[in-house]
Amino acid sequence: MKKSSIVLLLLILLISKFWIGVFEHDEFNYKVIFIKHRAIWKTYFYSPRGMSDLKIKDLTVKEQTEQILFDEFVVSNFIRD
């Protein structure tokens, strides 16, 4: 009984890691929990360019990756206020 509950808890945590995300609002700087549209290991999403007028090509490679993921998971699939 105890072993099965531990396995169940680990399974729930693993599923949560893949399907639940948190993003930081790029203008008002608060965090929102959301359900991702596809499974991905990344949990925390933020926009490196924020509300600035920077183009994606002006960012570093790491920032470009972050911005692309932010656009895919938050801007494209989440109704923003």
GROMACS elastic network, one bead per residue, 0.5 to 0.9 nm:
[ bonds ]
;  ai    aj funct       b0    kb
    1     4     6  0.53036   500
    1     5     6  0.63483   500
    1     6     6  0.88195   500
    2     5     6  0.52364   500
    2     6     6  0.63726   500
    2     7     6  0.87793   500
    3     6     6  0.52029   500
    3     7     6  0.63077   500
    3     8     6  0.86565   500
    4     7     6  0.50415   500
    4     8     6  0.60695   500
    4     9     6  0.85686   500
    5     9     6  0.60856   500
    5    10     6  0.85944   500
    6     9     6  0.50822   500
    6    10     6  0.62063   500
    6    11     6  0.85721   500
    7    10     6  0.51497   500
    7    11     6  0.61328   500
    7    12     6  0.86684   500
    8    11     6  0.50548   500
    8    12     6  0.62149   500
    8    13     6  0.86622   500
    9    12     6  0.51508   500
    9    13     6  0.62314   500
    9    14     6  0.86302   500
   10    13     6  0.50870   500
   10    14     6  0.61164   500
   10    15     6  0.86191   500
   11    14     6  0.51023   500
   11    15     6  0.61681   500
   11    16     6  0.84990   500
   12    15     6  0.51726   500
   12    16     6  0.60430   500
   12    17     6  0.85844   500
   13    16     6  0.50145   500
   13    17     6  0.61347   500
   13    18     6  0.88022   500
   14    17     6  0.51030   500
   14    18     6  0.65244   500
   14    19     6  0.88363   500
   15    18     6  0.52738   500
   15    19     6  0.61651   500
   15    20     6  0.81727   500
   15    39     6  0.87647   500
   16    19     6  0.52442   500
   16    20     6  0.53097   500
   16    21     6  0.84545   500
   17    20     6  0.59561   500
   17    21     6  0.76197   500
   17    39     6  0.86815   500
   17    40     6  0.81330   500
   17    41     6  0.64842   500
   17    42     6  0.78489   500
   17    43     6  0.66409   500
   18    21     6  0.80249   500
   18    36     6  0.80272   500
   18    38     6  0.81202   500
   18    40     6  0.51873   500
   18    41     6  0.52573   500
   18    42     6  0.74566   500
   18    43     6  0.74836   500
   19    34     6  0.86022   500
   19    35     6  0.57601   500
   19    36     6  0.52495   500
   19    37     6  0.76496   500
   19    38     6  0.69706   500
   19    39     6  0.54537   500
   19    40     6  0.71269   500
   19    41     6  0.83942   500
   19    43     6  0.83283   500
   20    33     6  0.71110   500
   20    34     6  0.58913   500
   20    36     6  0.58452   500
   20    39     6  0.87580   500
   20    43     6  0.68023   500
   21    32     6  0.82893   500
   21    33     6  0.57292   500
   21    34     6  0.53129   500
   21    35     6  0.60232   500
   21    36     6  0.62266   500
   21    42     6  0.76265   500
   21    44     6  0.59857   500
   21    45     6  0.74739   500
   22    31     6  0.64669   500
   22    32     6  0.54536   500
   22    34     6  0.61004   500
   22    35     6  0.85987   500
   22    43     6  0.60318   500
   22    45     6  0.61915   500
   22    46     6  0.87048   500
   23    26     6  0.87776   500
   23    30     6  0.82687   500
   23    31     6  0.55062   500
   23    32     6  0.54222   500
   23    33     6  0.66656   500
   23    34     6  0.78088   500
   23    43     6  0.81938   500
   23    44     6  0.56598   500
   23    46     6  0.56710   500
   23    47     6  0.87301   500
   23    70     6  0.80559   500
   23    74     6  0.74161   500
   24    27     6  0.87650   500
   24    28     6  0.84667   500
   24    29     6  0.59048   500
   24    30     6  0.55312   500
   24    32     6  0.64932   500
   24    44     6  0.79001   500
   24    45     6  0.64919   500
   24    46     6  0.52305   500
   24    47     6  0.76677   500
   25    28     6  0.57371   500
   25    30     6  0.54084   500
   25    31     6  0.61215   500
   25    32     6  0.74253   500
   25    46     6  0.72464   500
   25    47     6  0.79888   500
   25    50     6  0.85031   500
   25    80     6  0.89845   500
   26    29     6  0.59302   500
   26    30     6  0.82510   500
   26    46     6  0.69786   500
   26    47     6  0.59215   500
   26    48     6  0.83544   500
   26    49     6  0.82538   500
   26    51     6  0.63963   500
   27    30     6  0.85185   500
   27    50     6  0.66009   500
   27    51     6  0.61435   500
   34    74     6  0.87710   500
   34    78     6  0.82032   500
   35    38     6  0.87525   500
   36    39     6  0.68007   500
   36    40     6  0.80757   500
   36    73     6  0.65534   500
   36    74     6  0.86063   500
   36    77     6  0.83437   500
   37    73     6  0.71161   500
   37    77     6  0.73764   500
   38    73     6  0.86893   500
   39    42     6  0.88936   500
   40    43     6  0.77584   500
   42    45     6  0.76744   500
   45    66     6  0.72708   500
   45    67     6  0.86236   500
   45    69     6  0.73275   500
   45    70     6  0.57056   500
   45    73     6  0.81489   500
   45    74     6  0.79989   500
   46    50     6  0.81943   500
   46    66     6  0.69439   500
   46    67     6  0.73392   500
   46    69     6  0.85913   500
   46    70     6  0.59845   500
   46    74     6  0.89425   500
   47    50     6  0.51244   500
   47    51     6  0.85631   500
   47    63     6  0.82828   500
   47    66     6  0.67167   500
   47    67     6  0.53559   500
   47    68     6  0.87698   500
   47    69     6  0.87917   500
   47    70     6  0.59833   500
   47    71     6  0.81172   500
   48    59     6  0.82178   500
   48    63     6  0.59125   500
   48    64     6  0.80677   500
   48    66     6  0.69033   500
   48    67     6  0.61825   500
   48    70     6  0.89818   500
   49    52     6  0.57749   500
   49    53     6  0.76669   500
   49    54     6  0.62584   500
   49    55     6  0.82105   500
   49    56     6  0.81730   500
   49    59     6  0.78240   500
   49    63     6  0.80932   500
   49    67     6  0.73225   500
   50    53     6  0.85832   500
   50    54     6  0.88064   500
   51    54     6  0.85832   500
   52    55     6  0.88687   500
   54    57     6  0.82026   500
   54    58     6  0.63159   500
   54    59     6  0.76282   500
   55    58     6  0.53921   500
   55    59     6  0.72595   500
   56    59     6  0.56089   500
   56    60     6  0.86096   500
   56    63     6  0.84793   500
   56    64     6  0.60514   500
   56    67     6  0.76672   500
   56    68     6  0.85635   500
   57    60     6  0.77886   500
   57    61     6  0.86854   500
   57    64     6  0.74992   500
   58    64     6  0.85704   500
   59    62     6  0.79575   500
   59    63     6  0.56587   500
   59    64     6  0.57157   500
   59    67     6  0.89701   500
   60    63     6  0.51192   500
   60    64     6  0.60079   500
   60    65     6  0.86556   500
   61    65     6  0.63082   500
   61    66     6  0.87293   500
   62    65     6  0.52027   500
   62    66     6  0.63628   500
   62    67     6  0.87064   500
   63    67     6  0.60476   500
   63    68     6  0.85255   500
   64    67     6  0.50699   500
   64    68     6  0.60769   500
   64    69     6  0.85845   500
   65    68     6  0.51860   500
   65    69     6  0.62288   500
   65    70     6  0.85469   500
   66    69     6  0.52345   500
   66    70     6  0.60662   500
   66    71     6  0.85934   500
   67    71     6  0.60451   500
   67    72     6  0.85193   500
   68    71     6  0.51239   500
   68    72     6  0.61499   500
   68    73     6  0.86412   500
   69    72     6  0.50482   500
   69    73     6  0.59834   500
   69    74     6  0.79875   500
   70    73     6  0.54230   500
   70    74     6  0.53877   500
   70    75     6  0.67212   500
   70    76     6  0.87064   500
   71    74     6  0.55656   500
   71    76     6  0.59868   500
   71    77     6  0.85028   500
   72    75     6  0.62493   500
   72    76     6  0.53521   500
   72    77     6  0.69504   500
   73    76     6  0.62430   500
   73    77     6  0.57508   500
   73    78     6  0.73052   500
   74    77     6  0.54803   500
   74    78     6  0.50973   500
   74    79     6  0.81335   500
   74    80     6  0.82242   500
   75    78     6  0.58105   500
   75    79     6  0.75192   500
   75    80     6  0.73257   500
   76    79     6  0.81685   500
